[in-house]
Amino acid sequence: MSDSRQPYRSHRRRKKSHAGRLGLAGALTGAVGIAAVAGAIVVLRPGTGDGAGSPPPSLAGQGGDAAVTSAPAPKAGPPVGFTTPEGYGYTLAAVMAGTSRQPLGATQAPPSGTTYAYADYVLTNSGRRPVLLDFPADLFMPKSQVPSSAQERCMPQAGIPDDMCTLPNHSTVTARIGGSKAPVEDGGDTMIPAGASYVVRIASDLPVKEDLSADDLRLYVWNARFTSDRKGVRLAFP
């Protein structure tokens, strides 16, 4: 699939927030990890050193692309469930975090001494009907690891530690887990079929300092559409 496709931009940055409620979800099946990244990409798991690279992940097209490859369930942290005001149910589980000069395929090379931050997580439609393809998780990093040129764009959020902030970012489906069906179009919306699970990658649009550690990256769900108490819910890595 061509790397020229543009990844999804998170719905949470385009839609008004609504109150939601937080619930715990059932366990995800852990299995072998998905194919990892090479060449220019550095894959890091929290608590580990630099990993070997691999090709950039395949990207899901804007209309829900059936060509998104199927992969085994990756090893993931504890799953957390969320329900929106419309009754959409999602389960999220963090997989890994790291840095790369091209975390979403072909992108503009960052300035010398910088790179991009990213994280992968599993997104599951936990209900029995299709739900909107939304990306509840946001990627946070220490503000001290953001170059001065991007400091004003790195935003703190209520319920997240004060020294952490989130840069503008993109999210995209990089793999379907097992026999999950691809996203489908319905009246102009992209929907997740009932029970489907995907690997999602979220990556910063603006660079971070090259020495940023994977241990410093965090995934939180903070938008009021998914959490009613305005407190960020952290997704723990395995």
ZADO-1210 file (C-alpha; in nm, 4 decimals, padded with zeros to 6 digits):
<atoms>
<atom x="00.0000" y="00.0000" z="00.0000" code="MET" pos="1"/>
<atom x="00.1328" y="00.3419" z="-00.0846" code="SER" pos="2"/>
<atom x="00.2831" y="00.5435" z="00.2017" code="ASP" pos="3"/>
<atom x="00.1336" y="00.8572" z="00.0421" code="SER" pos="4"/>
<atom x="-00.2028" y="00.7838" z="00.2079" code="ARG" pos="5"/>
<atom x="-00.2842" y="01.0247" z="00.4832" code="GLN" pos="6"/>
<atom x="-00.3593" y="00.8678" z="00.8214" code="PRO" pos="7"/>
<atom x="-00.6779" y="00.9443" z="01.0071" code="TYR" pos="8"/>
<atom x="-00.6770" y="01.2577" z="01.2176" code="ARG" pos="9"/>
<atom x="-00.8218" y="01.1899" z="01.5577" code="SER" pos="10"/>
<atom x="-01.1923" y="01.2668" z="01.5961" code="HIS" pos="11"/>
<atom x="-01.1300" y="01.4039" z="01.9393" code="ARG" pos="12"/>
<atom x="-00.9535" y="01.7094" z="01.7943" code="ARG" pos="13"/>
<atom x="-01.2485" y="01.7884" z="01.5649" code="ARG" pos="14"/>
<atom x="-01.5547" y="01.7187" z="01.7727" code="LYS" pos="15"/>
<atom x="-01.7011" y="01.8790" z="02.0818" code="LYS" pos="16"/>
<atom x="-01.6671" y="01.6717" z="02.3954" code="SER" pos="17"/>
<atom x="-01.9664" y="01.5057" z="02.5603" code="HIS" pos="18"/>
<atom x="-01.9953" y="01.3388" z="02.8981" code="ALA" pos="19"/>
<atom x="-01.9206" y="00.9663" z="02.8976" code="GLY" pos="20"/>
<atom x="-01.8698" y="00.6965" z="03.1518" code="ARG" pos="21"/>
<atom x="-01.5750" y="00.4772" z="03.2312" code="LEU" pos="22"/>
<atom x="-01.5969" y="00.1044" z="03.2853" code="GLY" pos="23"/>
<atom x="-01.3587" y="-00.1870" z="03.3090" code="LEU" pos="24"/>
<atom x="-01.3395" y="-00.4296" z="03.0166" code="ALA" pos="25"/>
<atom x="-01.2591" y="-00.7994" z="02.9941" code="GLY" pos="26"/>
<atom x="-00.9158" y="-00.9314" z="02.9233" code="ALA" pos="27"/>
<atom x="-00.7582" y="-00.9304" z="02.5773" code="LEU" pos="28"/>
<atom x="-00.5913" y="-01.2431" z="02.4496" code="THR" pos="29"/>
<atom x="-00.2164" y="-01.1920" z="02.4618" code="GLY" pos="30"/>
<atom x="-00.0142" y="-01.3442" z="02.1821" code="ALA" pos="31"/>
<atom x="00.2895" y="-01.2924" z="01.9738" code="VAL" pos="32"/>
<atom x="00.3736" y="-00.9357" z="01.8802" code="GLY" pos="33"/>
<atom x="00.2924" y="-00.7891" z="01.5436" code="ILE" pos="34"/>
<atom x="00.5622" y="-00.7367" z="01.2845" code="ALA" pos="35"/>
<atom x="00.7858" y="-00.4570" z="01.4102" code="ALA" pos="36"/>
<atom x="00.9485" y="-00.1691" z="01.2298" code="VAL" pos="37"/>
<atom x="01.3114" y="-00.1403" z="01.0236" code="ALA" pos="38"/>
<atom x="01.5334" y="00.0965" z="00.8527" code="GLY" pos="39"/>
<atom x="01.4721" y="00.4425" z="00.9914" code="ALA" pos="40"/>
<atom x="01.2399" y="00.3384" z="01.2750" code="ILE" pos="41"/>
<atom x="01.3481" y="00.2741" z="01.6316" code="VAL" pos="42"/>
<atom x="01.1029" y="00.0557" z="01.8247" code="VAL" pos="43"/>
<atom x="01.1229" y="00.0812" z="02.2001" code="LEU" pos="44"/>
<atom x="00.9223" y="-00.0920" z="02.4705" code="ARG" pos="45"/>
<atom x="00.9068" y="00.0796" z="02.8073" code="PRO" pos="46"/>
<atom x="01.1808" y="-00.0579" z="03.0245" code="GLY" pos="47"/>
<atom x="01.3913" y="-00.1880" z="02.7339" code="THR" pos="48"/>
<atom x="01.6705" y="-00.0604" z="02.5158" code="GLY" pos="49"/>
<atom x="01.6635" y="00.0266" z="02.1471" code="ASP" pos="50"/>
<atom x="01.5039" y="-00.2383" z="01.9289" code="GLY" pos="51"/>
<atom x="01.5871" y="-00.3400" z="01.5759" code="ALA" pos="52"/>
<atom x="01.3851" y="-00.1665" z="01.3093" code="GLY" pos="53"/>
<atom x="01.1550" y="-00.2952" z="01.0333" code="SER" pos="54"/>
<atom x="00.9456" y="-00.1503" z="00.7482" code="PRO" pos="55"/>
<atom x="00.6897" y="00.1220" z="00.8332" code="PRO" pos="56"/>
<atom x="00.3427" y="-00.0169" z="00.9033" code="PRO" pos="57"/>
<atom x="00.0744" y="-00.0390" z="00.6354" code="SER" pos="58"/>
<atom x="-00.1776" y="00.2419" z="00.6696" code="LEU" pos="59"/>
<atom x="-00.5545" y="00.2248" z="00.6584" code="ALA" pos="60"/>
<atom x="-00.7117" y="00.4382" z="00.3879" code="GLY" pos="61"/>
<atom x="-00.9670" y="00.7089" z="00.4603" code="GLN" pos="62"/>
<atom x="-01.2644" y="00.4898" z="00.3727" code="GLY" pos="63"/>
<atom x="-01.1672" y="00.1832" z="00.5752" code="GLY" pos="64"/>
<atom x="-00.9260" y="-00.0156" z="00.3596" code="ASP" pos="65"/>
<atom x="-00.9706" y="-00.3920" z="00.3322" code="ALA" pos="66"/>
<atom x="-00.6013" y="-00.4150" z="00.2361" code="ALA" pos="67"/>
<atom x="-00.4932" y="-00.3407" z="00.5935" code="VAL" pos="68"/>
<atom x="-00.3114" y="-00.6597" z="00.6852" code="THR" pos="69"/>
<atom x="-00.4197" y="-00.9106" z="00.9467" code="SER" pos="70"/>
<atom x="-00.1820" y="-00.9839" z="01.2356" code="ALA" pos="71"/>
<atom x="-00.1788" y="-01.1927" z="01.5546" code="PRO" pos="72"/>
<atom x="-00.2819" y="-01.0190" z="01.8751" code="ALA" pos="73"/>
<atom x="00.0198" y="-00.8344" z="02.0158" code="PRO" pos="74"/>
<atom x="00.1249" y="-00.8481" z="02.3776" code="LYS" pos="75"/>
<atom x="-00.0650" y="-00.5665" z="02.5478" code="ALA" pos="76"/>
<atom x="-00.1188" y="-00.4120" z="02.8881" code="GLY" pos="77"/>
<atom x="-00.4377" y="-00.4321" z="03.0952" code="PRO" pos="78"/>
<atom x="-00.7447" y="-00.3482" z="02.8821" code="PRO" pos="79"/>
<atom x="-00.9697" y="-00.0598" z="02.9849" code="VAL" pos="80"/>
<atom x="-01.3268" y="-00.0119" z="02.8653" code="GLY" pos="81"/>
<atom x="-01.5023" y="00.3126" z="02.7716" code="PHE" pos="82"/>
<atom x="-01.8579" y="00.3939" z="02.6671" code="THR" pos="83"/>
<atom x="-01.9667" y="00.7120" z="02.4861" code="THR" pos="84"/>
<atom x="-02.2980" y="00.8967" z="02.5337" code="PRO" pos="85"/>
<atom x="-02.4274" y="00.7268" z="02.2163" code="GLU" pos="86"/>
<atom x="-02.3647" y="00.3876" z="02.3716" code="GLY" pos="87"/>
<atom x="-02.0553" y="00.3072" z="02.1650" code="TYR" pos="88"/>
<atom x="-01.8324" y="00.0656" z="02.3562" code="GLY" pos="89"/>
<atom x="-01.4545" y="00.0557" z="02.3140" code="TYR" pos="90"/>
<atom x="-01.1771" y="-00.1409" z="02.4812" code="THR" pos="91"/>
<atom x="-00.8196" y="-00.0076" z="02.4680" code="LEU" pos="92"/>
<atom x="-00.4921" y="-00.1739" z="02.5658" code="ALA" pos="93"/>
<atom x="-00.1431" y="-00.0233" z="02.5222" code="ALA" pos="94"/>
<atom x="00.1154" y="-00.2208" z="02.3248" code="VAL" pos="95"/>
<atom x="00.4408" y="-00.0236" z="02.2993" code="MET" pos="96"/>
<atom x="00.5940" y="00.3221" z="02.2569" code="ALA" pos="97"/>
<atom x="00.9032" y="00.4588" z="02.0886" code="GLY" pos="98"/>
<atom x="01.0561" y="00.7124" z="01.8553" code="THR" pos="99"/>
<atom x="01.1097" y="00.7130" z="01.4795" code="SER" pos="100"/>
<atom x="01.1939" y="00.9541" z="01.2016" code="ARG" pos="101"/>
<atom x="00.9064" y="00.7998" z="01.0009" code="GLN" pos="102"/>
<atom x="00.6518" y="00.6490" z="01.2423" code="PRO" pos="103"/>
<atom x="00.3679" y="00.6627" z="00.9880" code="LEU" pos="104"/>
<atom x="00.5595" y="00.5900" z="00.6720" code="GLY" pos="105"/>
<atom x="00.6805" y="00.8641" z="00.4377" code="ALA" pos="106"/>
<atom x="00.6825" y="01.1946" z="00.6270" code="THR" pos="107"/>
<atom x="00.8944" y="01.5059" z="00.6252" code="GLN" pos="108"/>
<atom x="01.2262" y="01.4343" z="00.7918" code="ALA" pos="109"/>
<atom x="01.2557" y="01.6058" z="01.1307" code="PRO" pos="110"/>
<atom x="01.5356" y="01.8577" z="01.1956" code="PRO" pos="111"/>
<atom x="01.8725" y="01.7297" z="01.3088" code="SER" pos="112"/>
<atom x="01.8713" y="01.6232" z="01.6727" code="GLY" pos="113"/>
<atom x="01.4976" y="01.5531" z="01.6762" code="THR" pos="114"/>
<atom x="01.2615" y="01.2681" z="01.5934" code="THR" pos="115"/>
<atom x="00.8916" y="01.1809" z="01.6269" code="TYR" pos="116"/>
<atom x="00.7211" y="01.0055" z="01.9173" code="ALA" pos="117"/>
<atom x="00.4643" y="00.7304" z="01.8703" code="TYR" pos="118"/>
<atom x="00.2753" y="00.4570" z="02.0520" code="ALA" pos="119"/>
<atom x="00.0727" y="00.1529" z="01.9473" code="ASP" pos="120"/>
<atom x="-00.2424" y="00.0274" z="02.1156" code="TYR" pos="121"/>
<atom x="-00.5231" y="-00.2215" z="02.0549" code="VAL" pos="122"/>
<atom x="-00.8659" y="-00.0709" z="01.9828" code="LEU" pos="123"/>
<atom x="-01.1660" y="-00.3056" z="02.0070" code="THR" pos="124"/>
<atom x="-01.5353" y="-00.2585" z="01.9409" code="ASN" pos="125"/>
<atom x="-01.6660" y="-00.4266" z="02.2547" code="SER" pos="126"/>
<atom x="-02.0312" y="-00.4050" z="02.1506" code="GLY" pos="127"/>
<atom x="-02.2629" y="-00.6034" z="01.9263" code="ARG" pos="128"/>
<atom x="-02.3183" y="-00.3304" z="01.6675" code="ARG" pos="129"/>
<atom x="-02.0842" y="-00.1165" z="01.4560" code="PRO" pos="130"/>
<atom x="-01.9326" y="00.1841" z="01.6315" code="VAL" pos="131"/>
<atom x="-01.7642" y="00.4986" z="01.5024" code="LEU" pos="132"/>
<atom x="-01.3950" y="00.4569" z="01.4252" code="LEU" pos="133"/>
<atom x="-01.2617" y="00.6963" z="01.6872" code="ASP" pos="134"/>
<atom x="-00.9226" y="00.7200" z="01.8544" code="PHE" pos="135"/>
<atom x="-00.9691" y="00.7821" z="02.2281" code="PRO" pos="136"/>
<atom x="-00.6029" y="00.7581" z="02.3335" code="ALA" pos="137"/>
<atom x="-00.3680" y="01.0564" z="02.3308" code="ASP" pos="138"/>
<atom x="00.0124" y="01.0508" z="02.3405" code="LEU" pos="139"/>
<atom x="00.1876" y="01.2460" z="02.6181" code="PHE" pos="140"/>
<atom x="00.5541" y="01.3240" z="02.6714" code="MET" pos="141"/>
<atom x="00.7565" y="01.5322" z="02.9201" code="PRO" pos="142"/>
<atom x="00.7440" y="01.8961" z="02.8202" code="LYS" pos="143"/>
<atom x="01.1185" y="01.9119" z="02.8853" code="SER" pos="144"/>
<atom x="01.1688" y="01.6750" z="02.5882" code="GLN" pos="145"/>
<atom x="00.9882" y="01.9051" z="02.3430" code="VAL" pos="146"/>
<atom x="01.2094" y="02.1461" z="02.1424" code="PRO" pos="147"/>
<atom x="01.1650" y="02.5166" z="02.2178" code="SER" pos="148"/>
<atom x="01.0125" y="02.5669" z="01.8715" code="SER" pos="149"/>
<atom x="00.7190" y="02.3406" z="01.9650" code="ALA" pos="150"/>
<atom x="00.6753" y="02.4258" z="02.3338" code="GLN" pos="151"/>
<atom x="00.3683" y="02.6413" z="02.2703" code="GLU" pos="152"/>
<atom x="00.2010" y="02.3565" z="02.0779" code="ARG" pos="153"/>
<atom x="00.2493" y="02.0980" z="02.3534" code="CYS" pos="154"/>
<atom x="-00.0684" y="02.1187" z="02.5577" code="MET" pos="155"/>
<atom x="-00.1258" y="02.0042" z="02.9160" code="PRO" pos="156"/>
<atom x="-00.4625" y="01.8499" z="02.9999" code="GLN" pos="157"/>
<atom x="-00.6750" y="01.8286" z="03.3121" code="ALA" pos="158"/>
<atom x="-00.6099" y="01.5138" z="03.5113" code="GLY" pos="159"/>
<atom x="-00.2666" y="01.4534" z="03.3526" code="ILE" pos="160"/>
<atom x="00.0590" y="01.5190" z="03.5446" code="PRO" pos="161"/>
<atom x="00.1613" y="01.8837" z="03.5095" code="ASP" pos="162"/>
<atom x="00.4998" y="01.8037" z="03.3555" code="ASP" pos="163"/>
<atom x="00.3384" y="01.6099" z="03.0671" code="MET" pos="164"/>
<atom x="00.1863" y="01.7526" z="02.7496" code="CYS" pos="165"/>
<atom x="00.0519" y="01.6347" z="02.4136" code="THR" pos="166"/>
<atom x="00.1585" y="01.7589" z="02.0699" code="LEU" pos="167"/>
<atom x="-00.0662" y="01.7659" z="01.7613" code="PRO" pos="168"/>
<atom x="-00.0775" y="01.4097" z="01.6311" code="ASN" pos="169"/>
<atom x="-00.2304" y="01.1614" z="01.3876" code="HIS" pos="170"/>
<atom x="-00.3695" y="00.8135" z="01.4474" code="SER" pos="171"/>
<atom x="-00.4115" y="00.5321" z="01.1959" code="THR" pos="172"/>
<atom x="-00.5100" y="00.1663" z="01.1874" code="VAL" pos="173"/>
<atom x="-00.1992" y="-00.0361" z="01.1011" code="THR" pos="174"/>
<atom x="-00.3341" y="-00.3926" z="01.1321" code="ALA" pos="175"/>
<atom x="-00.6489" y="-00.5969" z="01.1825" code="ARG" pos="176"/>
<atom x="-00.6164" y="-00.8499" z="01.4633" code="ILE" pos="177"/>
<atom x="-00.6911" y="-01.2091" z="01.3684" code="GLY" pos="178"/>
<atom x="-01.0098" y="-01.2412" z="01.1644" code="GLY" pos="179"/>
<atom x="-01.1368" y="-00.8892" z="01.2369" code="SER" pos="180"/>
<atom x="-01.3149" y="-00.7245" z="00.9460" code="LYS" pos="181"/>
<atom x="-01.1827" y="-00.3974" z="00.8039" code="ALA" pos="182"/>
<atom x="-01.3503" y="-00.0633" z="00.8870" code="PRO" pos="183"/>
<atom x="-01.6576" y="00.0105" z="00.6744" code="VAL" pos="184"/>
<atom x="-01.8243" y="00.3247" z="00.5425" code="GLU" pos="185"/>
<atom x="-02.1763" y="00.4061" z="00.6602" code="ASP" pos="186"/>
<atom x="-02.3369" y="00.7338" z="00.5588" code="GLY" pos="187"/>
<atom x="-02.0022" y="00.9105" z="00.5390" code="GLY" pos="188"/>
<atom x="-01.8779" y="00.7760" z="00.8724" code="ASP" pos="189"/>
<atom x="-01.6090" y="00.5115" z="00.9125" code="THR" pos="190"/>
<atom x="-01.7302" y="00.2353" z="01.1427" code="MET" pos="191"/>
<atom x="-01.5706" y="-00.0548" z="01.3306" code="ILE" pos="192"/>
<atom x="-01.7662" y="-00.3787" z="01.2794" code="PRO" pos="193"/>
<atom x="-01.8985" y="-00.5496" z="01.5913" code="ALA" pos="194"/>
<atom x="-01.6227" y="-00.7295" z="01.7809" code="GLY" pos="195"/>
<atom x="-01.3406" y="-00.6127" z="01.5531" code="ALA" pos="196"/>
<atom x="-00.9972" y="-00.5332" z="01.7005" code="SER" pos="197"/>
<atom x="-00.7280" y="-00.3206" z="01.5387" code="TYR" pos="198"/>
<atom x="-00.3740" y="-00.2105" z="01.6134" code="VAL" pos="199"/>
<atom x="-00.3664" y="00.1700" z="01.6096" code="VAL" pos="200"/>
<atom x="-00.0560" y="00.3862" z="01.5899" code="ARG" pos="201"/>
<atom x="-00.0603" y="00.7421" z="01.7204" code="ILE" pos="202"/>
<atom x="00.2359" y="00.9627" z="01.6240" code="ALA" pos="203"/>
<atom x="00.3293" y="01.3224" z="01.6919" code="SER" pos="204"/>
<atom x="00.3080" y="01.5689" z="01.4034" code="ASP" pos="205"/>
<atom x="00.5831" y="01.7838" z="01.5561" code="LEU" pos="206"/>
<atom x="00.9299" y="01.6602" z="01.6520" code="PRO" pos="207"/>
<atom x="01.0583" y="01.5778" z="01.9979" code="VAL" pos="208"/>
<atom x="01.4159" y="01.5684" z="02.1194" code="LYS" pos="209"/>
<atom x="01.6147" y="01.2757" z="01.9856" code="GLU" pos="210"/>
<atom x="01.7082" y="01.1493" z="02.3319" code="ASP" pos="211"/>
<atom x="01.3451" y="01.1084" z="02.4405" code="LEU" pos="212"/>
<atom x="01.3095" y="00.7686" z="02.6082" code="SER" pos="213"/>
<atom x="01.0230" y="00.5292" z="02.5496" code="ALA" pos="214"/>
<atom x="00.9961" y="00.5093" z="02.9285" code="ASP" pos="215"/>
<atom x="00.8884" y="00.8754" z="02.9275" code="ASP" pos="216"/>
<atom x="00.5966" y="00.8283" z="02.6872" code="LEU" pos="217"/>
<atom x="00.2428" y="00.7758" z="02.8165" code="ARG" pos="218"/>
<atom x="-00.0963" y="00.6957" z="02.6679" code="LEU" pos="219"/>
<atom x="-00.3979" y="00.8600" z="02.8334" code="TYR" pos="220"/>
<atom x="-00.7680" y="00.8827" z="02.7571" code="VAL" pos="221"/>
<atom x="-00.8785" y="01.2238" z="02.8823" code="TRP" pos="222"/>
<atom x="-01.1536" y="01.3573" z="02.6544" code="ASN" pos="223"/>
<atom x="-01.4905" y="01.4014" z="02.8282" code="ALA" pos="224"/>
<atom x="-01.6533" y="01.2041" z="02.5465" code="ARG" pos="225"/>
<atom x="-01.4943" y="00.8956" z="02.7036" code="PHE" pos="226"/>
<atom x="-01.4341" y="00.9961" z="03.0672" code="THR" pos="227"/>
<atom x="-01.6997" y="01.1776" z="03.2660" code="SER" pos="228"/>
<atom x="-01.4850" y="01.2978" z="03.5579" code="ASP" pos="229"/>
<atom x="-01.2291" y="01.4894" z="03.3467" code="ARG" pos="230"/>
<atom x="-00.9479" y="01.2809" z="03.4887" code="LYS" pos="231"/>
<atom x="-00.7039" y="01.1217" z="03.2491" code="GLY" pos="232"/>
<atom x="-00.7110" y="00.7409" z="03.2406" code="VAL" pos="233"/>
<atom x="-00.3664" y="00.5956" z="03.1781" code="ARG" pos="234"/>
<atom x="-00.3236" y="00.2915" z="02.9541" code="LEU" pos="235"/>
<atom x="-00.0401" y="00.0838" z="03.1011" code="ALA" pos="236"/>
<atom x="00.2134" y="-00.0801" z="02.8711" code="PHE" pos="237"/>
<atom x="00.2836" y="-00.4518" z="02.9173" code="PRO" pos="238"/>
</atoms>
